[in-house]
Amino acid sequence: MKVFIAGLPLEVDEAELTAVFGDFGPVKSLRIIKDRETKESRGFGFVEMVNDNEAKEAIRCMNGASYYGRRITVNVAEDKGPGFNGGGNSNTAGKGSFKRN
C-alpha cells in the first residue's frame, strides 16, 4: 500500500522516515519530494509498505500526530499512475517522535 505524508519538517530525511515507518512493518520504498532547483524537501512524500494492514496501522497512529512540533497528515496515496520511484531502506533510529494531540 502506498501512503502519502504531508507537513513533514524540512530536517527529516528519508533514512529517518524509513525507520519511523519501519516500526509498523517492512518498508518497500520511500521518497521525500524535493524542489528541483534547491534540492530541499517540499514537506511531503510517499512511503510504500509491504503489508496493507501495517500501512493502515501507520496511518491510524500517525495521521494528525506531532512530528518535530509540526502536525503531519498521513493517508492512503491516490494512484496517479506510473512514476513513483521510492528510495532506499534504513534501520537507523529516528530522532523525532510522534505525539498524538
Summary of the structure (lengths in Angstrom):
residues: 101
radius of gyration: 12.4
end to end distance: 25.6
largest distance: 36.9
contacts: 299
relative contact order: 0.32
helix: 20%
strand: 32%
